[in-house]
Amino acid sequence: MTTEPIVRTHRLTKQFDNHIAVNHLDLQIDRGEIYGLIGPNGAGKTTLIRMLAAAEEPTAGEIYIDGVRFSRGQNHPEIKRQLGYLPDDFPLYDDLTVWDYLDYFARLYFLRDPQRSQRLREVIELVELEQKQNEAIATLSRGMRQRLSLARSIIHNPTLLLLDEPVSGLDPIARVNVRNIIKTLQQQGMTILISSHILSDLAEICTSIGIMELGSLVESSRLQALYAKSSQEQQQLLISTIGNLQDLQSTLRQSELVKEIEVIAETTTVRVQFVGDLADCATLLKDLVNAGLPISDFHRTQESLENIFLKLGYKQTS
């Protein structure tokens, strides 16, 4: 028995005059995923998210949310109730208190007491604004305001949450707070699509990654599969010695699988670009030991999501 994906698009296209922002895009997001959408400015990420949120009409193509098709020109209130959407520029009402602001949006979704008050308490606790719930929004810090915006987008407990650059401009502590909230929402069963330029944050929370370039999806896969694919092509080894660093470099250069050696400044450690598999790694370590080199550390490092993006994104569109 197959499970219907939460999001599925077929040849989804959006054109503005002579500019194609999203170009015949096929996307699938499975239930319970945190799907990270990355790409340079102008790649079409925001336009794609706006179409999924029913804030933008597609020029062509199809959108299915939990198996139900969005039909152009129709309102689809039953589908929209499944969606939570946080754009990167949604306004807050500074003269309202935190509670009144969330209560206003809860009423827009026809939540009724006592369920409405219970839901408000739940989301305020989730975003850690209990101490601020009776204070005016104007008094909140930027991080608190962003957490409040996130609370507003989930007040109706949506099936799918769409986040467009939710940590833009936040300090590291505020970003960690938002990441933790997103992880909790996934654990509660929510499916989340998030776009961000801060790829290290996405690497912390995402289960899958999509890379957009010039309106097209050039890569879409599970994050771990992306890491595995990258390591098969080339991987990094960190090798340390308590002996002579030049002897280590000389021995490494004898291997055809070693493509590049970089000495880490002020250490006796080298970073090696290596094209072998796990068995080749074991053979290389054995050769170093047999050569009498006093190896103190030898391990593979996982390539960063930033490097994978640079290789996959620009390689496929150059």
C-alpha positions in Angstrom: 0.0 0.0 0.0 1.5 3.4 -1.1 1.1 6.6 0.9 0.0 9.7 -1.0 2.7 12.4 -0.7 1.7 15.6 1.1 2.9 17.7 -1.8 3.1 16.7 -5.5 3.5 19.0 -8.5 3.5 18.1 -12.2 5.1 20.4 -14.7 4.3 23.4 -12.4 5.1 26.7 -14.2 4.9 30.4 -13.4 5.7 33.0 -15.9 5.8 36.8 -15.4 5.7 38.6 -18.7 8.8 37.2 -20.5 10.4 35.8 -17.3 9.8 32.1 -16.3 10.2 32.0 -12.5 9.3 28.3 -12.2 9.8 26.0 -15.1 7.9 22.7 -15.5 8.7 21.7 -12.0 8.0 18.2 -10.6 8.2 18.0 -6.8 7.2 15.4 -4.3 7.3 15.8 -0.5 6.4 12.8 1.6 4.4 12.9 4.8 6.4 13.9 7.9 9.4 15.3 6.1 11.3 18.5 6.7 12.1 19.4 3.1 14.8 22.0 2.6 14.6 24.2 -0.5 17.9 25.9 -1.5 19.1 27.9 -4.4 20.5 31.4 -5.3 18.4 34.5 -5.3 16.1 34.4 -8.3 16.0 30.6 -8.5 12.2 30.6 -8.0 12.0 29.3 -4.4 9.6 32.0 -3.2 7.4 31.8 -6.2 7.1 28.0 -5.8 6.2 28.4 -2.1 3.7 31.1 -2.9 2.0 28.8 -5.5 1.9 25.9 -3.0 0.3 28.3 -0.4 -2.3 29.4 -2.9 -1.0 32.9 -2.8 0.1 32.8 -6.4 -1.8 31.3 -9.4 0.3 29.0 -11.6 0.6 29.7 -15.3 0.5 26.0 -16.0 0.9 22.6 -14.3 -0.7 20.9 -11.4 -0.5 21.0 -7.6 -1.8 18.3 -5.3 -2.0 18.7 -1.5 -2.5 15.4 0.3 -3.9 13.9 -2.9 -6.3 16.7 -3.7 -5.7 18.9 -6.7 -5.7 22.7 -6.6 -7.8 23.9 -9.4 -7.1 27.3 -10.8 -9.7 29.9 -10.2 -11.3 28.0 -7.3 -11.1 28.9 -3.6 -10.5 25.4 -2.1 -11.1 26.4 1.6 -10.8 22.7 2.6 -7.2 22.5 1.2 -6.2 25.9 2.5 -7.1 24.8 6.1 -4.4 22.2 5.8 -1.7 24.9 5.0 0.3 27.0 7.2 2.4 29.7 5.5 5.0 32.0 6.8 6.4 34.5 4.2 9.5 36.4 4.8 7.7 39.7 5.1 4.4 39.0 7.0 3.4 42.1 9.0 2.7 42.1 12.8 0.3 44.4 14.5 2.4 46.2 17.1 -0.4 47.6 19.2 -1.9 44.1 19.9 -0.7 41.8 22.7 0.7 38.4 21.8 -2.5 36.7 23.0 -4.8 39.0 21.2 -2.8 38.7 17.9 -3.0 34.9 18.0 -6.6 34.9 19.1 -7.5 37.1 16.1 -6.0 34.6 13.7 -7.5 31.6 15.6 -11.0 33.2 15.1 -10.3 33.6 11.4 -9.9 29.9 11.2 -13.2 29.5 13.1 -11.6 28.0 16.2 -14.1 28.1 19.1 -13.7 28.1 22.8 -12.7 26.1 24.8 -10.6 24.6 22.0 -9.4 28.0 20.8 -8.0 29.1 24.2 -6.4 25.7 24.6 -4.7 25.9 21.2 -3.4 29.4 22.0 -1.8 28.2 25.2 -0.2 25.3 23.3 1.4 27.4 20.6 2.5 30.1 23.0 4.2 27.5 25.2 5.7 25.9 22.1 7.3 29.2 20.9 8.3 30.1 24.5 6.3 33.3 24.8 4.4 32.6 28.0 6.0 35.5 29.8 5.2 37.8 27.0 1.6 36.8 26.1 0.0 39.9 27.7 2.6 42.3 26.4 2.4 44.4 23.2 4.1 43.1 20.1 6.0 46.3 19.8 8.0 45.3 22.9 9.2 42.0 21.5 12.7 41.4 20.2 13.3 40.3 16.5 13.6 36.7 17.5 10.4 36.8 19.6 8.6 38.4 16.8 9.6 35.7 14.4 8.6 33.0 16.9 5.2 34.8 17.2 4.9 34.8 13.4 5.6 31.1 13.4 2.9 30.6 16.1 0.4 32.5 13.9 1.1 30.2 11.0 0.4 27.0 13.0 -2.5 28.2 15.1 -4.9 26.0 13.2 -2.6 23.0 13.4 -2.0 22.6 9.6 -0.9 19.4 7.9 1.7 21.2 5.8 3.8 24.2 7.0 5.5 26.4 4.3 8.3 28.6 5.6 10.1 31.1 3.4 13.4 32.2 5.0 12.1 32.0 8.6 15.6 32.6 10.2 16.6 35.5 7.9 18.3 38.2 10.0 18.1 36.3 13.3 21.1 35.9 15.6 22.5 32.4 16.3 20.5 31.9 19.5 17.2 32.9 17.8 18.0 30.6 14.9 18.5 27.7 17.3 15.1 28.5 18.9 13.4 28.4 15.5 15.1 25.1 14.6 14.0 23.5 17.8 10.4 24.6 17.2 10.5 23.1 13.6 11.9 19.8 15.0 9.1 19.7 17.5 6.4 20.3 14.9 7.8 17.5 12.8 7.7 15.2 15.8 4.0 16.1 16.2 3.4 14.9 12.7 3.6 18.1 10.6 5.2 18.1 7.2 7.4 21.2 6.6 8.8 22.8 3.5 11.5 25.4 4.4 13.6 27.6 2.2 16.8 29.2 3.6 20.2 30.6 2.6 21.7 29.4 5.9 22.5 25.8 4.7 24.1 24.8 8.0 20.7 25.2 9.6 19.0 23.1 7.0 21.6 20.4 7.4 20.7 20.2 11.1 17.0 19.6 10.6 16.1 18.5 7.1 15.3 15.0 6.0 15.3 15.9 2.3 16.8 18.7 0.1 15.7 20.2 -3.2 18.1 22.4 -5.2 16.6 25.0 -7.5 18.3 26.8 -10.3 16.7 29.2 -12.8 13.2 27.9 -12.0 14.1 24.2 -12.2 14.6 21.5 -9.6 18.1 20.2 -10.4 18.3 17.9 -7.4 15.8 16.4 -5.0 16.7 13.6 -2.7 17.0 12.4 0.9 19.7 14.3 2.7 21.6 11.2 3.7 21.5 9.9 0.1 22.9 13.3 -1.0 25.8 12.9 1.4 26.4 9.3 0.3 26.4 10.3 -3.4 28.8 13.1 -2.7 31.2 10.8 -0.7 31.2 8.2 -3.5 32.5 10.8 -5.9 35.1 12.3 -3.6 35.5 12.4 0.1 37.7 14.2 2.6 40.1 12.5 5.1 41.6 14.2 8.1 45.0 12.5 8.9 47.2 13.5 11.8 50.7 12.4 12.8 53.0 12.9 15.8 55.9 12.5 13.4 57.3 14.3 10.5 54.6 16.0 8.4 56.7 15.9 5.2 57.0 12.1 5.5 53.2 11.8 5.8 52.7 14.0 2.7 55.3 12.1 0.7 53.7 8.7 1.5 50.2 10.0 0.7 51.4 11.2 -2.8 52.2 7.7 -3.7 48.5 6.7 -3.7 46.7 7.3 -7.0 43.5 7.8 -5.0 44.8 10.9 -3.2 43.9 13.9 -5.4 44.8 16.8 -3.1 46.7 17.3 0.2 46.2 20.4 2.3 48.1 21.1 5.5 45.9 22.6 8.2 47.8 25.6 9.5 49.8 25.3 12.7 48.9 21.6 13.1 50.4 18.3 12.0 47.1 17.4 10.3 46.4 17.2 6.6 43.1 17.3 4.8 43.1 14.8 1.9 40.8 14.7 -1.1 40.3 11.0 -1.7 38.4 9.2 -4.4 38.4 5.6 -2.9 35.7 3.7 -1.1 35.8 2.4 2.5 38.0 -0.5 1.6 40.4 1.9 0.0 40.5 4.0 3.1 41.4 1.0 5.2 44.2 0.1 2.7 45.5 3.6 2.8 45.7 3.6 6.6 47.4 0.2 6.6 50.0 1.5 4.1 50.7 4.6 6.3 51.2 2.4 9.4 53.4 -0.1 7.4 55.5 2.8 6.3 56.3 3.5 9.9 54.4 6.7 10.2 53.0 7.4 13.7 49.4 8.2 12.8 47.4 9.7 15.7 44.1 10.3 13.9 42.5 9.1 10.7 38.9 9.7 9.9 36.5 10.7 7.1 34.6 13.9 7.2 31.2 14.5 5.8 31.1 17.1 3.1 29.1 20.2 4.0 25.7 21.0 2.4 27.2 24.2 1.1 29.8 22.3 -0.9 27.3 19.9 -2.2 25.0 22.7 -3.3 27.9 24.5 -5.1 28.8 21.3 -7.0 25.3 20.0 -7.8 23.6 23.4 -8.3 26.0 25.2 -10.6 27.4 22.1 -12.2 24.1 21.1 -13.7 23.3 24.5 -15.1 26.7 25.7 -16.3 
